[in-house]
Every structure is written in structure tokens, then in C-alpha cells.
Amino acid sequence: MTIAVYAGSFDPFTLGHLDILKRSCAIFDKVLIGVAYNPEKTCLLLPEERVEIIKLCTKDFAGIEVFSYEYLTVDFAKEHNAAVLIRGLRDSADFDYENQLAQINQSINSNVQTIFLASKPEHSFISSSAVRELISHKCDLSGFVPGKAKKYLYKKFNY
């Protein structure tokens, strides 16, 4: 059984994240979604809220588990016997950053490989930071986040 980790801050979980996750589920036997928590980073949502949103959006998916963690992703993968880290790429800037991170992870644990999945064109402009900006202005989130995430966010932020 091949276990993969799809990790990120997911603040909030977007349609781009969901697409990468769906495609990952078609490749791997089990996908662990790791919600990274960094106390030094200012987030819109608490880790528990991000986990809850992802669970709502993936309720009908088989072979998925959602966790939050506060340490290196490569260590999270090792702890859960995962052989692969999944990273989504929207553009060349993402590739440069993610490639550097993959090389660092490879030097820490050569048993964990990184797989890059390119974003579909219709999601390539969606970022969590853009969605946070839309939320701050109470803009329509349709076309940016999954329906269940939109409902959760509208309720939380009194849309």
C-alpha cells in the first residue's frame, strides 16, 4: 500500500486543493492530508477549523485521513509511514519554491519522495491568500472554494 501525504496550511481549503487531492486519490492507495500549523504564521482559521472544513469537503472520499501537526512535513510523513509527499504547482514560482523544499526534504529523509502535480488551468489563479482577501471584503467565494467550505466560511464570517 502506497501512502502519500498532501500537506499545506489550507487556510482556507480551495478548489485547487480539492482538485490536487482528487487526482492524488486516483494515484495512491491512501492520502493523508496534513494541515500544517505554524504558531509564527498568522492564519485566518484555527487548525481545528481547517481540519473540519477539509473533512466536510472530503466526507465521501475513500482512503483519506486528515490531521494537523506542528513539525516538519517530512517527519509527519515518516511518522505515518508515507513514502510520498504531494505538492501542487500553479506556476513557475511555485515550482522554484517547491523544488527547493523537495531537495531539503530529500536531504533529511531520502526514503520520502516528492511528487508534483500541476494545477489545472481553471484553478491556477486560485490561492488561499487571494481567498482570504475575498473573505475580508465579503466577496462571493463561488468558483474559489468547494461548496461545503463556502457554507462554513459564510457562517463563520457572517456573510
Backbone bond lengths (Angstrom), bond angles and torsions (degrees), N, CA, C in turn:
res aa  C-N    CA-C-N  psi(-1)  N-CA   C-N-CA  omega(-1)  CA-C   N-CA-C  phi
1 M - - - 1.456 - - 1.527 108.95 -
2 T 1.319 115.65 125.95 1.458 119.80 177.96 1.517 109.51 -95.31
3 I 1.335 115.05 121.35 1.456 122.09 179.12 1.515 107.95 -104.73
4 A 1.333 115.71 132.22 1.459 121.78 178.08 1.521 109.20 -121.51
5 V 1.323 115.18 154.25 1.458 121.93 176.53 1.524 108.10 -115.82
6 Y 1.317 115.01 127.82 1.461 121.44 171.70 1.518 105.54 -111.88
7 A 1.316 116.18 104.45 1.465 121.58 -172.76 1.517 111.16 -114.11
8 G 1.302 114.59 152.20 1.461 121.38 176.32 1.509 109.29 175.94
9 S 1.335 114.98 178.43 1.464 117.80 176.61 1.529 110.00 -81.86
10 F 1.321 117.57 -29.62 1.466 122.85 177.07 1.530 110.49 49.10
11 D 1.326 115.76 50.63 1.466 122.14 -174.42 1.526 111.47 -116.85
12 P 1.332 117.92 76.69 1.456 130.30 0.44 1.532 112.70 -97.51
13 F 1.322 115.11 176.85 1.457 124.76 177.80 1.527 108.33 -70.87
14 T 1.335 117.58 127.25 1.458 122.48 -174.03 1.531 111.97 -112.11
15 L 1.320 115.53 173.71 1.460 120.45 174.40 1.526 111.03 -63.71
16 G 1.323 117.10 -32.16 1.467 120.34 175.73 1.516 111.41 -64.12
17 H 1.323 116.65 -43.78 1.464 120.81 176.27 1.527 110.42 -60.33
18 L 1.327 115.65 -45.30 1.461 120.06 -178.46 1.531 110.90 -61.60
19 D 1.321 117.34 -41.16 1.461 120.60 179.45 1.530 111.24 -63.53
20 I 1.323 117.48 -46.03 1.471 120.69 178.36 1.527 109.67 -60.80
21 L 1.315 116.84 -40.43 1.464 121.13 179.30 1.531 111.27 -63.73
22 K 1.325 117.50 -47.29 1.472 120.58 179.37 1.520 110.74 -58.46
23 R 1.310 117.23 -44.13 1.453 121.17 -178.90 1.525 110.74 -68.04
24 S 1.314 117.42 -34.10 1.465 121.71 177.63 1.522 111.00 -66.71
25 C 1.323 116.23 -38.47 1.467 120.59 179.58 1.526 111.62 -64.41
26 A 1.315 116.80 -26.70 1.461 120.64 177.96 1.529 111.82 -76.99
27 I 1.322 116.68 -16.72 1.468 121.91 -176.96 1.530 111.83 -100.38
28 F 1.336 116.82 -41.07 1.456 121.75 -171.86 1.524 111.92 -109.92
29 D 1.335 115.65 152.22 1.457 121.71 179.68 1.520 112.05 -67.48
30 K 1.321 115.31 -37.74 1.460 120.97 -177.25 1.519 108.14 -143.33
31 V 1.326 116.24 135.75 1.461 121.20 177.42 1.518 108.28 -122.76
32 L 1.315 115.45 122.25 1.458 122.31 175.11 1.517 107.91 -97.66
33 I 1.304 116.26 124.88 1.459 120.53 177.31 1.517 106.62 -94.84
34 G 1.303 115.34 118.57 1.458 121.09 -179.29 1.519 110.58 -105.33
35 V 1.309 116.60 113.26 1.454 121.99 177.55 1.523 107.16 -88.99
36 A 1.314 114.84 106.24 1.463 120.47 -176.61 1.522 110.23 -75.11
37 Y 1.302 114.52 134.81 1.465 121.04 176.54 1.509 108.71 -118.93
38 N 1.319 115.31 121.50 1.461 121.76 176.96 1.526 106.84 -123.37
39 P 1.350 117.52 109.05 1.467 120.09 -176.56 1.533 113.17 -62.15
40 E 1.326 117.47 -16.48 1.463 121.19 179.33 1.526 111.99 -82.98
41 K 1.338 116.70 -13.45 1.457 121.80 -177.00 1.526 109.46 -99.79
42 T 1.326 116.56 134.85 1.454 120.77 177.61 1.515 108.80 -84.31
43 C 1.319 115.96 120.49 1.464 121.29 -179.26 1.522 109.99 -116.36
44 L 1.312 115.18 154.26 1.453 121.84 176.79 1.525 110.60 -73.54
45 L 1.331 115.84 -38.87 1.460 122.23 -175.21 1.521 111.00 -116.26
46 L 1.311 116.28 146.50 1.458 121.48 174.02 1.534 109.03 -69.09
47 P 1.331 117.77 155.11 1.469 119.36 178.38 1.529 112.81 -54.21
48 E 1.331 116.78 -40.11 1.467 120.63 -179.47 1.532 111.20 -63.27
49 E 1.331 116.38 -36.31 1.467 120.40 178.99 1.525 110.66 -69.31
50 R 1.324 116.87 -40.59 1.463 120.83 178.88 1.525 110.12 -64.35
51 V 1.324 116.98 -41.54 1.471 121.06 176.43 1.526 109.58 -61.65
52 E 1.321 116.97 -44.94 1.462 120.68 -179.15 1.531 111.50 -61.43
53 I 1.318 117.68 -44.25 1.464 121.32 179.28 1.531 110.37 -61.32
54 I 1.323 117.06 -45.20 1.467 120.35 -179.30 1.523 110.04 -63.95
55 K 1.319 117.36 -41.80 1.464 120.10 177.66 1.529 111.18 -61.49
56 L 1.321 117.56 -40.20 1.462 120.81 177.60 1.534 110.81 -62.34
57 C 1.326 115.88 -42.71 1.469 121.47 -176.25 1.521 113.31 -75.14
58 T 1.328 117.19 -17.94 1.470 120.44 -175.41 1.525 112.17 -119.94
59 K 1.298 116.11 16.09 1.468 122.06 -176.18 1.525 113.37 -50.86
60 D 1.303 117.15 -36.71 1.463 121.20 -175.91 1.526 113.71 -94.87
61 F 1.318 117.74 6.30 1.460 121.76 -179.68 1.526 109.51 -85.77
62 A 1.310 116.00 139.81 1.467 120.83 175.11 1.524 109.18 -93.62
63 G 1.323 116.34 147.78 1.461 121.10 173.84 1.511 115.45 74.86
64 I 1.323 117.15 25.74 1.473 121.20 179.96 1.520 109.38 -121.52
65 E 1.327 115.06 139.43 1.461 121.78 169.87 1.514 107.33 -132.91
66 V 1.322 116.56 146.92 1.464 121.86 -177.64 1.524 109.13 -119.99
67 F 1.335 115.39 131.93 1.459 122.62 -178.71 1.525 108.91 -135.62
68 S 1.312 116.36 160.18 1.463 120.48 165.28 1.529 106.61 -116.53
69 Y 1.319 115.44 153.58 1.462 119.96 -179.64 1.522 109.56 -154.47
70 E 1.360 116.02 162.69 1.461 121.80 -174.98 1.526 113.41 -124.52
71 Y 1.309 118.31 22.81 1.463 119.97 -176.39 1.519 109.00 -133.60
72 L 1.314 117.70 -170.93 1.455 121.38 -177.10 1.525 111.52 -62.16
73 T 1.315 115.64 137.87 1.461 121.00 -179.74 1.517 111.36 -60.40
74 V 1.314 117.31 -39.09 1.466 120.35 -179.84 1.529 110.32 -63.46
75 D 1.324 117.57 -32.72 1.468 120.94 175.63 1.529 111.01 -73.34
76 F 1.324 116.78 -36.31 1.467 120.94 174.59 1.530 109.52 -59.88
77 A 1.333 116.50 -44.23 1.468 121.10 178.38 1.530 110.50 -60.52
78 K 1.319 116.39 -46.32 1.468 120.28 -178.99 1.530 110.47 -62.04
79 E 1.316 116.67 -43.29 1.469 121.63 -179.41 1.534 111.65 -59.04
80 H 1.341 116.15 -31.50 1.464 120.87 -176.99 1.528 112.94 -104.82
81 N 1.333 115.53 16.10 1.475 121.50 178.30 1.524 113.24 56.31
82 A 1.313 116.39 35.49 1.465 121.44 178.15 1.525 109.49 -89.15
83 A 1.313 115.32 139.14 1.464 121.21 -178.94 1.520 112.37 -99.07
84 V 1.335 116.82 -12.11 1.457 120.62 -171.52 1.529 110.94 -136.66
85 L 1.335 114.74 139.99 1.459 122.09 169.12 1.525 106.98 -107.62
86 I 1.300 117.52 129.23 1.459 122.92 178.63 1.521 108.48 -99.08
87 R 1.317 115.64 130.98 1.458 120.32 177.51 1.525 109.21 -131.24
88 G 1.304 116.33 131.49 1.456 121.66 177.42 1.524 109.79 -90.83
89 L 1.316 115.37 142.91 1.470 121.55 179.73 1.520 109.91 -122.59
90 R 1.330 116.60 126.91 1.461 120.51 175.87 1.522 111.63 -95.73
91 D 1.323 115.88 -34.57 1.462 119.31 -175.41 1.523 110.24 -157.50
92 S 1.329 116.50 -175.04 1.467 120.40 -176.41 1.530 112.14 -67.55
93 A 1.316 117.25 -29.67 1.470 119.21 176.62 1.524 110.22 -64.42
94 D 1.338 116.49 -42.14 1.466 119.99 175.35 1.520 110.25 -59.83
95 F 1.335 116.31 -43.09 1.470 119.34 -178.52 1.521 110.91 -60.55
96 D 1.326 117.52 -45.95 1.466 120.11 -178.98 1.531 110.93 -58.54
97 Y 1.315 116.39 -47.16 1.465 120.97 179.76 1.526 111.28 -64.90
98 E 1.331 116.64 -49.63 1.464 121.39 -176.02 1.528 112.08 -67.34
99 N 1.317 117.53 -34.75 1.464 120.71 177.58 1.525 110.76 -64.42
100 Q 1.317 116.50 -42.74 1.465 120.54 176.97 1.528 110.26 -61.47
101 L 1.318 116.39 -44.99 1.456 120.85 179.07 1.528 111.06 -62.63
102 A 1.332 116.75 -40.95 1.473 120.95 178.85 1.523 110.86 -61.65
103 Q 1.311 116.70 -39.44 1.466 120.16 179.33 1.524 111.33 -67.52
104 I 1.316 116.45 -38.91 1.468 120.28 176.61 1.529 109.50 -63.63
105 N 1.340 116.32 -47.54 1.470 120.24 179.79 1.519 110.92 -60.53
106 Q 1.326 117.15 -39.64 1.460 121.76 179.75 1.536 110.21 -63.43
107 S 1.326 116.97 -36.30 1.469 119.39 178.77 1.529 111.71 -72.47
108 I 1.335 117.29 -26.52 1.458 121.25 178.22 1.526 110.64 -79.56
109 N 1.343 115.88 -42.92 1.466 120.01 -178.14 1.527 108.76 -147.52
110 S 1.307 116.49 100.49 1.467 121.19 -176.72 1.529 112.98 -72.02
111 N 1.323 117.92 -6.59 1.468 121.08 177.72 1.526 113.25 -83.99
112 V 1.321 116.28 -9.70 1.463 121.16 179.93 1.525 108.29 -108.79
113 Q 1.332 115.42 120.05 1.457 122.02 -179.24 1.522 110.06 -99.15
114 T 1.336 116.47 151.73 1.452 121.50 176.31 1.521 109.19 -107.43
115 I 1.323 115.92 132.07 1.460 123.52 177.08 1.524 107.68 -115.00
116 F 1.336 116.37 129.41 1.460 121.22 177.59 1.526 109.60 -100.47
117 L 1.321 116.40 132.64 1.455 122.05 173.49 1.531 107.85 -117.48
118 A 1.316 115.83 122.61 1.462 120.32 179.83 1.524 109.83 -73.32
119 S 1.298 114.94 139.59 1.454 121.54 177.97 1.524 110.00 -66.03
120 K 1.307 116.60 147.01 1.456 120.41 170.91 1.533 107.90 -68.47
121 P 1.318 117.77 146.86 1.478 120.23 -177.41 1.530 113.74 -52.66
122 E 1.322 116.72 -38.02 1.464 119.06 -177.53 1.531 113.33 -69.95
123 H 1.332 117.35 -10.50 1.464 120.82 177.75 1.528 112.60 -113.62
124 S 1.305 117.99 -3.39 1.470 120.89 -170.69 1.529 113.61 -66.26
125 F 1.305 117.77 -19.45 1.463 120.40 179.94 1.520 113.19 -94.58
126 I 1.329 116.69 -5.56 1.464 120.80 -176.09 1.521 110.14 -87.16
127 S 1.311 115.46 125.45 1.468 120.97 174.03 1.527 107.79 -132.11
128 S 1.318 115.50 154.94 1.466 119.20 177.60 1.520 110.95 -62.13
129 S 1.329 117.32 -36.64 1.465 119.39 179.96 1.529 110.90 -65.38
130 A 1.333 117.77 -37.46 1.464 120.27 176.27 1.518 110.37 -65.10
131 V 1.320 117.01 -40.61 1.463 120.69 178.87 1.529 110.15 -65.03
132 R 1.322 117.22 -39.92 1.473 119.55 177.59 1.533 110.26 -60.62
133 E 1.313 116.57 -39.15 1.474 120.76 177.64 1.531 110.23 -64.19
134 L 1.327 117.10 -43.21 1.462 120.42 177.26 1.524 110.95 -60.34
135 I 1.335 116.18 -41.76 1.467 120.64 179.09 1.523 110.67 -62.36
136 S 1.328 116.75 -40.70 1.472 119.74 -178.20 1.531 111.95 -62.22
137 H 1.336 116.85 -22.84 1.464 121.51 178.43 1.528 112.49 -107.59
138 K 1.351 115.26 9.89 1.466 122.09 179.86 1.529 112.15 52.66
139 C 1.336 115.50 43.72 1.462 121.84 176.85 1.519 110.34 -82.68
140 D 1.320 115.32 160.29 1.457 121.41 176.76 1.527 109.30 -63.56
141 L 1.317 117.04 129.46 1.468 121.95 -178.61 1.526 112.81 -97.18
142 S 1.325 117.22 2.18 1.461 120.41 177.34 1.524 109.19 -58.94
143 G 1.324 115.28 136.98 1.460 119.80 -178.90 1.519 113.62 85.41
144 F 1.342 117.26 -0.99 1.460 121.52 -179.92 1.525 113.05 -120.35
145 V 1.329 116.22 -37.54 1.468 120.63 -178.92 1.529 108.65 -130.16
146 P 1.341 117.15 155.32 1.463 119.51 175.70 1.530 111.01 -59.47
147 G 1.327 116.26 153.94 1.463 121.36 -177.11 1.516 114.31 -54.03
148 K 1.330 117.52 -42.38 1.470 120.38 -179.45 1.529 111.23 -68.87
149 A 1.326 117.14 -32.55 1.467 120.77 175.65 1.527 109.65 -69.12
150 K 1.332 116.07 -42.14 1.473 120.99 179.07 1.529 109.99 -58.72
151 K 1.327 116.59 -46.89 1.463 120.88 -179.80 1.533 110.74 -59.84
152 Y 1.336 116.62 -44.25 1.461 121.99 179.64 1.531 109.83 -61.96
153 L 1.327 116.70 -47.19 1.468 121.66 -176.80 1.524 111.48 -67.31
154 Y 1.320 117.56 -40.40 1.467 120.36 177.49 1.522 110.45 -60.71
155 K 1.321 116.29 -42.63 1.469 119.57 179.82 1.531 110.46 -66.05
156 K 1.334 115.77 -47.16 1.464 119.59 -177.68 1.533 112.46 -61.65
157 F 1.336 116.26 -40.25 1.459 120.11 -174.74 1.530 113.11 -103.14
158 N 1.337 115.94 20.93 1.460 122.80 172.56 1.523 113.85 52.11
159 Y 1.319 116.24 51.86 1.462 120.46 175.21 1.502 108.82 -72.10
